[in-house]
Amino acid sequence: MSSAELTPPEAARWTARAGLPLPDDRHAAVAATAGHIHSVVSVLRELDFGDTPPAGAYRAGKEKRDAAV
Amino acid sequence: MQPYELTLADAAQQIRARRLSPVELVDSVLERIDQVDPHVGAYVAVTAEQARGAAREAEQEAARGMFRGPLHGVPAGLKDLIDVAGSPTSASSRVRAGHRAGADSTVAARLRAAGSVLVGKTHTHEFAYGLTTPQTGNAWDRGRVAGGSSGGSAVAVAAGAATFALGTDTGGSIRVPAALNGVVGLKPTYGLVPRHGVTSLSWSLDHVGPVTRTVEDAALVLNVLAGHDPRDPASLDTSAVDHRPEREPDLAGVRVGVPRNYYFDHVDAEVETAVRRGIAQLETLGVHLVEIDIPMTRYIHATQWGLMVPEATAYHEGTLRTVPELYQADVRILLEAGELMGAGDYLRAQRSRTLMQEEWARVLEKVDVIAAPTVPMTAVKAGQESVTWSDGSTEAVSDAYVRLSSPANITGVPALSVPVGHDTAGMPIGMQLLGRPFGERQLLRVGHAYERTQSARSLAPAA
């Protein structure tokens, strides 16, 4: 386990801080799954984003909500 | 030929000519459901009485000379993430026990207005968070996976238990089961088909689209589904397009990109052979093949997960805290672990998506369509969790199934899966065609032209 990976008690602490208290018997499995997700997603840290903005739609002003069929 | 065996286009033609009654067609499909669904488990619920009532109304309208269009009187199955007024939207989950939709989703309302008859709700991998749909058996071999998450929709269409169906696609969930069951699946451009009233897995990746027996049928359904609805904030106000391909599309001059990297790496040899044969067939139709390089492949998996994992966890925030024990184990653990992903990772995924969209747009300036496998292998046996490739590396089955389809979810480009044969075990193989944003018409033209060169496909045995 690398130093960046969460231990089961750390996973429990951080999920609790996020508002999700976990039963004791789930700490290890959640830590392991979170570790796997982290190993996949952390590859994005290699990218040089420069001024690249995040994708995402945002429009000021509200459209009329009358379209259906 | 029984009415349940008809394609949508053929059924529409016969209904229009008054050679087939919507009542006969719906009864035939309902009988077929009775015959095959006990074996394959495609449906969560079949609404036979309502369907018969709607079919009688469609028949009465036809008797008065009123036809709403090609979907008039044609039976459809809807993935059970799609709201139908008065019916539960179960998401194939115990979490949704007692649910009842108060109103139709936009797509259900549009289908009804077009005269389609809703025969039932089809199984999804729980809340669409998976690639196998374990409740449902493959239409060609029920001991193998249906694929997912729109497994019920694909199996129903493949088996003749629906003339067409709707699915949703967040990383490949229309195209994967379509490929594994030998039917056509279309993930439209992000924003083309409104998702109002459809349970979300991941807002920035979710799409709704058709599962059909032919490419022409997919175009007929897309014509009804597409169009702006401001109740979906991603819905775009685009001009109306008739997506139906001409009868004999002329593909001369169409540039088809064949990926040099990624799409043929770690792909089963029989799948590669069938897809390359399909591409060669396109060349005989006059397309110009162009070798292309897929950009940023190292970041596809990371970007897909960086977007999907926290968005799914956010959607389920309430019920994960109140009734976590009602989720299936595989879904619950992903939702819980998603609480541990930081905003920095999510924003990196969103910024990576921006870069990927730009890079893909450059590729799609050089070619009109990209042709590739839909999935790297055919349907695996139920319960198989990993696949070992010829170089000795192993990959989780769900990671493998989503690998070739998720780029279209990240970038939003349209993608179509078309059957291109079977492997030696008899399992279907799919070829994926990807196009420019809002380039569905070109995709459907190419897919239809290919399909015209093949003999008509038979229904899956499903028994």
Chai-1 contact restraints between the chains, C-beta under 6 A:
chainA,res_idxA,chainB,res_idxB,connection_type,confidence,min_distance_angstrom,max_distance_angstrom,comment,restraint_id
A,W14,B,L340,contact,1.0,0.0,6.0,A-B,restraint_1
A,T15,B,E339,contact,1.0,0.0,6.0,A-B,restraint_2
A,A18,B,E339,contact,1.0,0.0,6.0,A-B,restraint_3
A,L20,B,E339,contact,1.0,0.0,6.0,A-B,restraint_4
A,A29,B,I333,contact,1.0,0.0,6.0,A-B,restraint_5
A,V30,B,E336,contact,1.0,0.0,6.0,A-B,restraint_6
A,V30,B,A337,contact,1.0,0.0,6.0,A-B,restraint_7
A,T33,B,I333,contact,1.0,0.0,6.0,A-B,restraint_8
A,T33,B,A337,contact,1.0,0.0,6.0,A-B,restraint_9
A,A34,B,A337,contact,1.0,0.0,6.0,A-B,restraint_10
A,A34,B,L340,contact,1.0,0.0,6.0,A-B,restraint_11
A,I37,B,V309,contact,1.0,0.0,6.0,A-B,restraint_12
A,I37,B,A337,contact,1.0,0.0,6.0,A-B,restraint_13
A,V40,B,H301,contact,1.0,0.0,6.0,A-B,restraint_14
A,V40,B,A302,contact,1.0,0.0,6.0,A-B,restraint_15
A,V40,B,W305,contact,1.0,0.0,6.0,A-B,restraint_16
A,V41,B,A302,contact,1.0,0.0,6.0,A-B,restraint_17
A,V41,B,W305,contact,1.0,0.0,6.0,A-B,restraint_18
A,V41,B,G306,contact,1.0,0.0,6.0,A-B,restraint_19
A,V41,B,D345,contact,1.0,0.0,6.0,A-B,restraint_20
A,V43,B,A302,contact,1.0,0.0,6.0,A-B,restraint_21
A,L44,B,A302,contact,1.0,0.0,6.0,A-B,restraint_22
A,L44,B,R348,contact,1.0,0.0,6.0,A-B,restraint_23
A,L44,B,S352,contact,1.0,0.0,6.0,A-B,restraint_24
A,F49,B,R351,contact,1.0,0.0,6.0,A-B,restraint_25
A,T52,B,R351,contact,1.0,0.0,6.0,A-B,restraint_26
A,T52,B,T354,contact,1.0,0.0,6.0,A-B,restraint_27
A,T52,B,L355,contact,1.0,0.0,6.0,A-B,restraint_28
A,P54,B,L347,contact,1.0,0.0,6.0,A-B,restraint_29
A,P54,B,Q350,contact,1.0,0.0,6.0,A-B,restraint_30
A,P54,B,R351,contact,1.0,0.0,6.0,A-B,restraint_31
A,A55,B,Q350,contact,1.0,0.0,6.0,A-B,restraint_32
A,A55,B,R353,contact,1.0,0.0,6.0,A-B,restraint_33
A,A55,B,T354,contact,1.0,0.0,6.0,A-B,restraint_34
A,A57,B,A234,contact,1.0,0.0,6.0,A-B,restraint_35
A,E63,B,P230,contact,1.0,0.0,6.0,A-B,restraint_36
A,R65,B,P230,contact,1.0,0.0,6.0,A-B,restraint_37
A,R65,B,R231,contact,1.0,0.0,6.0,A-B,restraint_38
A,A67,B,H228,contact,1.0,0.0,6.0,A-B,restraint_39
A,A67,B,D229,contact,1.0,0.0,6.0,A-B,restraint_40
A,A67,B,P230,contact,1.0,0.0,6.0,A-B,restraint_41
A,A68,B,A109,contact,1.0,0.0,6.0,A-B,restraint_42
A,V69,B,A109,contact,1.0,0.0,6.0,A-B,restraint_43
A,V69,B,R110,contact,1.0,0.0,6.0,A-B,restraint_44
A,V69,B,A113,contact,1.0,0.0,6.0,A-B,restraint_45
